[in-house]
Structure formats: C-alpha cells, structure tokens
Amino acid sequence: MTRKKFVISLVAAILSSAGWAQSTPSEQQLPDYAKTPKELAAIAPTGGAGGSGNPKVRVVNILGDPSKPGIYSQLLRVGPHAQIAAHHHAGDRIGTVLKGTWHLGYGSKFDRIKLHTLPPGSVYTEPTGGPHFAMTEDEEVIVLITGTGPTDTVYENPADDPTANK
C-alpha cells in the first residue's frame, strides 16, 4: 500500500470512528472536499501560530472549525528546530505525520528521553487532557491533526506558554 493510499485510508477510518458515529445525522454531513498535496500546500495558514502559540508552528484548517463542537482536520506546518513545551488539549486528537520526522513525547514536562521518533506515515494520539510535547530537527514537518472540538491548548507550566505575555 502506498503512503498516499495509507493516509487516505487512515483519514477515512478516523472519520468513521466511534465519536463520529455517535453524532446526529445532521452533524455527519461532510462537505465535498478533495485536495491534492500540491493544493493543500498552496493554502495559506489560517490559524496563525496555532494553538501552541509557537511562531514556528503554522496551522491550516482544512475541514471544520476546531473552536466549535464537531470534527475538524488541520495541517500543522512546523519549521525546523522547533520545540513545543508540554501541553494538553480538550478533545481527543489523532496525528498523522505526512512530511519530515516528528519527535513526540508524553508527559507533563519536556524530556528528550521520552521522545518517539515518528517518520512520515506514523500515527499517534493526543488523548483529551493528556500532556505531550514535541520537537523538530533540521527539516520542516507537516502533521495532519484530526480531532473533536472545541479544543484548546493549555501548557502544563504556564511560564512555557508563548502567548502568556502578549
């Protein structure tokens, strides 16, 4: 199975997951939406620095609205040498690494020893309220996030929140 077919199958599985199946019929209406990787790359970031507040993270909302109830999908475009401190979100999220190597760990404090190295095609979860952290090395990383809103980003240590003094 090619990586492209794998990602398409994964997104289809996510959309048909238990949380989606428990929605009312009117909430299950997805718009007609088909974009190639080239078309997705051309979409300007819509979420600024993203929920993380990290200026190296750019968010592109591709389906739904993460600030409202319901399912959403977004691309995280994370620049080289980014480090995101431990934080958590409301609502379960599933990540799929599309490009680059993502380093993700679970816990309430950034710890390089706990990082999992996730190459393209890797899948991971961000359970509701579950603290996690991440970093990139020398290359841009693109991650597809699919979750259930509304969501937020809460840093485990408020001093780590890059938006706190703005």
Residue, then its C-alpha position, 0 to 999 in steps of 0.5 A: m500500500t502506498r503512503k498516499k493510499f495509507v493516509i487516505s485510508l487512515v483519514a477515512a477510518i478516523l472519520s468513521s470512528a466511534g465519536w463520529a458515529q455517535s453524532t446526529p445525522s445532521e452533524q455527519q454531513l461532510p462537505d465535498y472536499a478533495k485536495t491534492p498535496k500540491e493544493l493543500a500546500a498552496i493554502a495559506p495558514t489560517g490559524g496563525a501560530g496555532g494553538s501552541g502559540n509557537p511562531k514556528v508552528r503554522v496551522v491550516n484548517i482544512l475541514g471544520d472549525p476546531s473552536k466549535p463542537g464537531i470534527y475538524s482536520q488541520l495541517l500543522r506546518v512546523g519549521p525546523h528546530a522547533q520545540i513545543a513545551a508540554h501541553h494538553h488539549a480538550g478533545d481527543r486528537i489523532g496525528t498523522v505525520l505526512k512530511g519530515t520526522w516528528h519527535l513526540g513525547y508524553g508527559s507533563k514536562f519536556d524530556r528528550i528521553k521520552l521522545h518517539t521518533l515518528p517518520p512520515g506515515s506514523v500515527y499517534t494520539e493526543p488523548t483529551g487532557g493528556p500532556h505531550f510535547a514535541m520537537t523538530e530537527d533540521e527539516e520542516v514537518i507537516v502533521l495532519i491533526t484530526g480531532t473533536g472540538p472545541t479544543d484548546t491548548v493549555y501548557e502544563n507550566p504556564a511560564d512555557d506558554p508563548t502567548a502568556n505575555k502578549 
